Structures are given as C-alpha cells and as structure tokens.
C-alpha cells in the first residue's frame, strides 16, 4: 500500500509539478482515503485548486 501511495504522489508531481497537502494535513502521505477497493489521493496545486487521483487497490 505504501508503494502505491508513493507512486500516486509521483504521478501527481509529474502532472502538476508543485503539489501540497490539503487542509490541515502537514504531509502528503496523510492525504489518502480508502473507499471500497479504491485509494484516493487528495492534494492542492500551485493555483490553489484541490485535485484528486484515484487508483484501484491490488
């Protein structure tokens, strides 16, 4: 699971360059939610937009 999270963070950085934790979170690894068999990664971008990446868990 940790590898999947790190992979999603890398994917977000490739696409959006600078990314930041959402809300009161201090670290990107805190910005994940599990729903069913999906892992969601919530983060903010430099333009102050909140973005979401979703992956199916193995």
Secondary structure as GFF3:
##gff-version 3
##sequence-region A 1 58
A	DSSP	alpha_helix	2	16	.	.	.	ID=ss1
A	DSSP	beta_strand	19	20	.	.	.	ID=ss2
A	DSSP	three_ten_helix	28	30	.	.	.	ID=ss3
A	DSSP	beta_strand	32	35	.	.	.	ID=ss4
A	DSSP	beta_strand	38	45	.	.	.	ID=ss5
A	DSSP	beta_strand	50	56	.	.	.	ID=ss6
###
